Each structure stands twice: as C-alpha cells, then as structure tokens.
Amino acid sequence: MTVLAGRSYADIMVGEALPELAIPLTRTLIVATAIATRDFQDVHHDPSLAQERGSKDVFMNILTSNGLVGRYVTDWAGSASTLRRIAIRLGAPNYPGDTMTMTGEVVSKEDGVVVVKVQGANSLGNHASGTVAVAFKEEGRP
C-alpha cells in the first residue's frame, strides 16, 4: 500500500473503501513480533508446545494484530493523521503460511476524526474486525 502523504480530511468521504492490503503471514513475522512485544507465551514461538495446547501451529498475538490494523489505516490516511482508537475483536487465528487481507470502509467523519470499519481475513475466516478512529490536523495548523 502506498502512503498518501498530505491526505486531506476534506477529501475523505463516508462510504469510501480503503484499498486492500495483503499481508503474508510468515513464521518470522509471527515469532519476531511476539518477541518484540514481549509476549513470550510459547504458543507464539514453539510449534510443538502450541500443538500440545490444541493449536495446529504457532499463531499471531493480539498486539501484532492491533499493530497491523493500525498500520493499515495510517498508511491509507497518511502523515497528517494520528491514531485515536483501535477497537478490534479477534476470530480465526493467523497461522504461518497464510495471508491476511485487510479491507476497510469509512463509516463516519466528524470534527476532524474519521472512523474506519476494518476487517482482516485469512483462509480460515475473519481474524480481526472492528473500528479504527484517526484524527486529522486542521488545515493550516501544525
């Protein structure tokens, strides 16, 4: 996805669809981001222990899911935006070797804040769904 530098709040329309973003779910991404977020639960880095606990493999942690959702919206919104809120629910796990495809739609726009309904789906179904609110700087103000 290309970052739209200087995206204008005035140009964003309710109902606008964000471009899809396909994120390859590599084992490295899942393990490295779990460690980077200090989530040392074995289900995020040890395949055999994850299987002992009923999972088919290691799976992505919630902090990584939150980060990817935030990145999806801020890459679309551009450098003039600031994350205000991310509210997601997790569903199907993100396993290595799959792809999560992010989609979104602007559902509201008021007082400089845009709310985007987001969904991240993989081959098992919806991994993450919810809303992201981003604030935009007012024209002519730093």
C-alpha positions in Angstrom: 0.0 0.0 0.0 1.3 3.5 -0.8 1.2 6.1 1.9 -0.8 9.1 0.8 1.3 12.0 2.2 -0.8 15.0 3.0 -4.2 13.3 2.6 -6.9 15.9 3.3 -9.7 15.3 5.8 -12.0 17.3 3.4 -11.3 14.8 0.6 -12.4 11.7 2.6 -15.9 10.5 2.1 -18.2 8.3 4.2 -18.6 5.1 2.3 -15.1 5.3 0.8 -13.4 1.9 0.6 -9.8 1.6 1.5 -7.5 -0.4 -0.9 -7.0 -4.0 0.1 -3.7 -4.9 1.8 -2.4 -8.5 1.6 0.0 -9.4 4.5 1.9 -12.6 4.1 1.9 -14.4 7.5 5.4 -15.8 7.8 6.7 -17.7 10.8 9.3 -15.0 11.1 6.7 -12.2 11.3 4.6 -14.1 13.9 7.6 -15.1 16.2 9.5 -11.8 15.8 6.6 -9.6 16.6 5.6 -11.7 19.6 9.1 -11.3 21.0 9.2 -7.6 20.0 6.0 -7.0 22.1 7.5 -9.1 25.0 4.8 -11.7 24.6 6.8 -14.8 25.5 3.9 -17.2 25.6 5.1 -20.4 23.9 2.1 -20.6 21.6 3.6 -17.7 19.7 7.1 -19.3 19.1 7.1 -23.0 19.8 5.2 -25.2 17.3 5.3 -28.4 19.3 4.0 -26.7 22.5 1.4 -24.8 20.5 0.2 -28.2 19.2 0.1 -29.7 22.7 -2.2 -26.8 23.7 -4.6 -27.6 20.8 -3.4 -25.3 18.1 -2.2 -26.5 14.7 0.9 -24.2 14.8 2.2 -21.0 16.4 -0.2 -18.1 15.9 -0.1 -14.3 15.9 -0.5 -12.4 19.2 -3.1 -9.7 19.7 -0.5 -6.9 19.9 0.7 -7.7 16.4 -2.8 -7.8 15.1 -3.5 -4.4 16.6 -0.3 -3.0 15.1 -1.1 -4.3 11.6 -4.7 -2.9 11.8 -3.3 0.5 12.9 -0.7 0.4 10.1 -3.3 -0.4 7.5 -5.4 2.7 8.4 -2.5 5.1 8.9 -0.8 4.0 5.7 -4.1 4.9 3.9 -4.7 8.1 5.9 -1.2 9.5 5.5 1.1 11.6 7.6 -1.5 14.2 8.6 -3.3 11.6 10.7 -3.0 10.4 14.2 -4.4 7.2 15.6 -7.0 7.9 18.3 -8.6 4.4 18.9 -8.3 0.8 17.7 -11.1 -1.5 18.8 -11.0 -5.0 17.3 -12.2 -8.5 18.0 -10.2 -11.5 17.2 -11.6 -14.5 15.4 -9.8 -17.1 13.4 -6.1 -17.4 14.3 -3.3 -16.2 11.9 -1.1 -19.1 11.2 2.2 -19.2 9.3 1.9 -19.8 5.6 -1.4 -18.0 5.2 -2.2 -14.4 4.1 -4.3 -11.9 6.0 -6.1 -9.5 3.6 -7.1 -6.2 5.2 -10.1 -4.3 4.0 -11.8 -1.2 5.3 -14.5 1.4 4.8 -15.0 4.9 6.1 -18.2 4.8 8.3 -18.1 8.2 9.9 -16.5 11.6 9.7 -16.9 14.3 12.3 -14.9 17.1 13.9 -11.6 16.1 12.2 -12.0 12.4 13.2 -12.6 9.6 10.6 -13.8 6.2 11.8 -12.9 3.2 9.5 -14.5 -0.2 9.8 -11.8 -2.8 9.3 -11.6 -6.5 8.7 -8.6 -8.8 8.4 -9.4 -12.1 6.9 -7.4 -15.2 6.2 -8.2 -18.7 4.7 -10.0 -19.7 7.9 -12.2 -16.6 8.1 -12.1 -13.3 9.9 -9.1 -12.8 12.0 -9.7 -9.3 13.2 -12.7 -7.0 12.8 -13.6 -3.7 14.4 -13.1 0.1 14.0 -10.2 2.5 13.9 -10.5 6.2 14.6 -7.9 8.6 13.1 -7.7 12.3 13.8 -6.6 14.8 11.1 -4.7 18.0 11.7 -6.7 21.1 10.8 -5.7 22.9 7.6 -3.0 25.5 8.2 -2.2 24.2 11.7 0.9 22.1 12.7 
